[in-house]
């Protein structure tokens, strides 16, 4: 989780001075969400005697390093005994009284993601060198890295012509969304076996039935990660245009309910996997136009026994979709890293009993990595959604979601922060 710890400190003078320490950004653990960025806020005037009595200061009135990092630690605060008596150093030439009055934090809102994984028969084609084992291991590798930052749930699907369609494992009623959900997801994936029938790929129906489950889950933004190795059907191997249209419609409907979709295609020789369909699903999942798949929409009526389920435009968007060789676990895990990076939240909540003065929010600065400060109220910068919530927007949000991005720093001067 990206956490920016704000340390409030008292000043010795009768005037308030803002202390904002931009700290170094710790790298991700791998390319994922292991971010721990710290910044310091100065406090308003509070009686140091009362604070020291209440919170405990070291000899001479010098507080021990509140972050526990000591000299050179990531908090940027020197340890006890530095500087003048009664002060700790917090930057070159800067002195503040050493009593820690309050700790608050900006924390990224927790996204919720449902992995919908195709377990049709084609996943076991070419045994013993089939798709399923490397796909399973690749998924678990990534889940292990992000499980503390995302509420995750998983369901796998197939279907049988003349039988259950779609066929879920686990049953939807058994799917849980939680942080630290690796054990449950691993148990569900380990339970999957090759179907003892011709396992089909009813993707549209799987999405339609899973969306209410995801909608009902708690958490912040909602996402579907669709992992499939073949083009969709209705469990009948019929006209491909019709189930593809149904998937586009299902993903567009999910997006209308606030649920984005990222699609991941598993390549394998001899497996039917349309790149154009993956592009269409990616566009639908991002709220972008989807290119019309046939010359006349009226033709859906005759070919698909009803009107088009998707909404189409003359030209489609260019949302990113992902593909990887399903048998190459390393490449698969790397590509899945790219997928999950897009689920990072760009919204941050100010925890603690404080708020931002919205009339002076422009005095704050936000940086991604070591770049220039983002522009306040810019569509590609940042804004205050409420007096406790920050949103990074547009191109800046896209940059934050890239796997190579190391973190974000918040610099909010003392004078725009107040209790609530």
SVG drawing of the C-alpha trace seen along z (x, -y; Angstrom):
<svg xmlns="http://www.w3.org/2000/svg" viewBox="-34 -34 58 71">
<polyline fill="none" stroke="black" stroke-width="0.4" points="0.0,0.0 1.2,-3.5 1.4,-5.2 2.5,-8.8 3.1,-9.3 2.6,-12.9 4.4,-13.7 3.1,-16.7 5.5,-18.5 5.4,-21.6 7.6,-24.7 9.5,-26.6 8.7,-30.1 5.5,-32.0 5.0,-31.7 4.2,-28.6 6.7,-27.3 5.9,-24.8 8.2,-21.8 7.7,-19.6 10.4,-17.0 10.4,-15.2 11.7,-11.8 13.3,-9.1 10.9,-6.7 11.4,-3.0 11.2,-0.8 8.4,1.7 9.0,5.3 9.4,6.4 7.4,4.3 4.3,4.3 2.7,2.4 5.4,2.4 5.5,-1.3 6.2,-3.2 6.7,-6.9 7.0,-9.3 6.5,-13.0 6.5,-15.3 4.0,-18.1 4.7,-20.8 2.3,-21.3 0.5,-24.3 1.3,-25.8 0.7,-23.4 2.2,-23.7 5.4,-21.7 5.3,-21.1 1.9,-19.5 2.9,-17.5 6.1,-16.2 4.3,-15.2 1.6,-13.4 3.8,-11.8 7.1,-11.4 10.3,-13.0 13.9,-11.9 16.3,-13.6 16.8,-17.3 13.4,-17.5 14.6,-15.7 12.1,-13.2 13.2,-9.8 12.9,-9.3 9.1,-8.8 9.4,-6.6 11.9,-4.4 14.3,-4.7 17.2,-6.6 19.7,-8.7 19.4,-8.2 16.2,-6.2 13.4,-6.7 11.5,-9.1 14.3,-11.7 14.3,-12.6 17.6,-12.5 17.8,-10.6 17.8,-12.0 20.7,-14.2 21.2,-16.0 20.9,-19.7 20.2,-22.1 18.7,-20.9 15.0,-20.3 15.1,-19.9 15.6,-17.3 16.9,-17.9 14.5,-17.4 16.5,-18.8 19.5,-21.0 19.4,-24.1 15.9,-23.3 15.0,-22.8 11.7,-21.7 10.7,-20.9 10.9,-17.1 7.4,-16.3 5.3,-14.3 1.7,-15.4 -0.2,-13.4 0.4,-11.0 -1.8,-10.9 -1.4,-9.2 -2.5,-9.4 -3.5,-5.9 -4.5,-4.7 -8.1,-3.4 -8.2,0.4 -9.3,1.6 -11.4,4.8 -10.6,7.2 -12.3,10.4 -10.1,12.7 -12.3,14.6 -10.2,17.4 -11.2,19.6 -10.8,23.3 -12.1,24.7 -10.8,27.9 -8.3,26.1 -6.3,25.2 -5.2,28.8 -4.4,29.2 -1.0,30.6 -0.6,32.5 1.7,32.8 2.9,29.4 -0.5,27.8 -1.5,24.3 -3.1,24.8 -0.1,25.4 2.0,22.4 -1.1,20.2 -1.9,21.2 1.6,20.7 1.9,17.3 -1.3,16.1 -0.2,17.2 3.2,15.5 1.5,12.2 -1.3,12.7 1.4,13.3 2.9,9.9 -0.3,7.9 -2.6,9.6 -1.9,7.1 -2.9,4.2 -5.9,5.4 -9.1,7.2 -9.0,10.2 -11.5,12.9 -11.3,15.6 -13.7,17.7 -12.9,20.1 -15.5,21.0 -16.3,23.3 -19.6,24.9 -21.1,27.9 -23.3,28.1 -26.6,29.5 -25.3,29.2 -24.4,26.5 -23.4,23.3 -21.6,21.5 -20.1,23.9 -18.2,22.0 -15.5,23.2 -15.8,22.3 -19.5,21.6 -20.2,17.9 -21.7,18.1 -18.3,19.3 -16.2,16.6 -14.6,14.2 -13.0,10.9 -10.2,10.0 -6.7,8.8 -4.3,11.6 -6.5,14.0 -3.7,16.0 -4.5,19.2 -8.1,19.2 -7.3,18.5 -4.6,21.1 -7.0,23.7 -9.6,22.8 -7.0,23.0 -5.6,26.3 -9.1,27.8 -9.5,27.2 -9.1,30.3 -9.5,30.9 -13.2,31.1 -14.4,34.6 -16.5,33.2 -15.8,30.8 -15.3,27.7 -16.6,24.6 -15.9,20.9 -19.2,19.0 -17.4,15.8 -20.3,13.4 -22.5,15.4 -19.7,15.8 -19.2,12.0 -22.9,11.3 -23.4,13.6 -20.2,12.5 -20.8,8.7 -23.4,8.6 -21.0,10.5 -18.3,7.9 -20.8,5.0 -21.8,6.2 -18.2,6.4 -16.8,3.7 -13.7,1.7 -12.8,-1.1 -12.7,-0.9 -13.9,2.4 -12.2,4.4 -12.5,7.6 -9.3,9.4 -10.4,11.7 -7.9,14.5 -8.8,16.6 -7.1,18.8 -9.8,18.9 -12.6,17.0 -16.0,17.1 -19.0,19.2 -22.4,20.0 -21.4,23.6 -22.5,24.4 -19.6,23.6 -22.0,21.4 -21.4,18.2 -18.4,16.4 -19.8,13.0 -22.6,13.5 -20.8,14.6 -18.1,11.9 -20.8,9.3 -22.3,10.7 -19.0,10.3 -18.6,6.7 -22.1,6.0 -21.5,7.6 -18.2,5.7 -19.8,2.4 -22.6,3.1 -20.1,3.8 -18.3,0.5 -21.6,-1.4 -21.8,0.0 -18.4,-1.3 -16.5,1.9 -13.5,1.8 -12.3,4.9 -8.8,5.8 -8.4,8.8 -5.4,11.1 -5.1,13.5 -3.1,16.8 -1.4,17.6 -0.8,21.1 -0.2,22.7 -3.5,24.0 -5.7,22.2 -8.3,19.8 -7.7,16.4 -8.7,13.3 -6.5,10.2 -9.3,8.0 -11.7,9.4 -9.2,8.8 -8.9,5.2 -12.7,4.9 -13.0,6.2 -10.2,4.0 -11.9,0.9 -15.3,1.9 -13.6,2.4 -12.0,-1.1 -15.2,-2.9 -13.7,-3.5 -15.5,-3.1 -15.6,0.5 -15.2,0.9 -18.3,2.3 -17.6,6.0 -19.8,6.5 -20.8,4.2 -24.4,3.6 -25.7,3.8 -29.0,5.0 -27.3,8.2 -27.1,9.2 -30.8,9.8 -30.5,12.6 -27.2,14.0 -27.7,13.8 -31.5,14.1 -31.7,10.6 -30.1,7.1 -26.5,6.4 -25.8,6.5 -22.8,4.2 -22.6,0.6 -20.4,-0.2 -18.7,-3.0 -17.1,-3.3 -13.6,-3.4 -12.5,-1.7 -10.2,-2.9 -6.8,-1.7 -7.1,-0.4 -4.2,1.8 -4.8,5.6 -2.3,8.2 -1.1,11.5 1.6,14.0 2.7,17.5 0.7,19.6 3.4,22.1 6.1,19.6 5.6,19.0 8.2,16.2 6.8,14.2 3.3,14.9 4.0,13.6 5.7,10.5 2.8,9.7 0.4,10.3 2.4,7.8 1.6,5.3 -2.1,6.1 -2.3,5.8 -0.4,2.5 -3.4,1.0 -5.5,1.8 -3.5,-0.6 -5.7,-3.2 -5.1,-6.9 -7.3,-8.0 -5.9,-8.6 -7.6,-9.2 -6.2,-11.4 -6.5,-9.3 -6.6,-10.8 -8.6,-13.6 -7.4,-16.3 -8.6,-17.9 -7.3,-20.1 -8.4,-23.7 -9.8,-23.5 -9.5,-27.3 -5.7,-26.9 -5.1,-23.4 -3.1,-24.9 -0.3,-25.5 0.3,-21.7 2.5,-19.8 2.4,-16.2 5.3,-14.5 5.5,-11.1 9.0,-9.7 11.5,-12.6 9.5,-14.4 8.1,-17.9 5.2,-18.7 1.8,-17.8 -0.5,-20.7 -3.4,-21.3 -6.9,-21.1 -5.4,-20.0 -7.1,-17.0 -3.7,-15.4 -2.6,-16.6 -4.5,-16.3 -7.5,-17.6 -9.1,-17.5 -12.3,-15.4 -13.2,-16.3 -11.3,-17.9 -9.8,-14.5 -9.5,-12.8 -6.9,-13.4 -7.3,-12.1 -4.4,-11.9 -5.9,-12.3 -5.4,-11.6 -1.9,-11.1 -0.5,-11.4 -2.8,-8.5 -1.6,-6.5 2.0,-7.2 1.3,-6.1 -0.1,-2.8 3.0,-1.9 5.0,1.0 8.2,-1.0 6.8,-3.9 8.4,-3.9 6.0,-6.0 4.5,-9.3 5.3,-12.1 2.8,-14.5 4.0,-17.9 1.2,-19.7 2.2,-22.8 1.0,-23.1 -1.1,-26.1 -3.6,-24.3 -4.1,-21.4 -6.6,-21.7 -8.3,-19.3 -11.7,-17.9"/>
</svg>
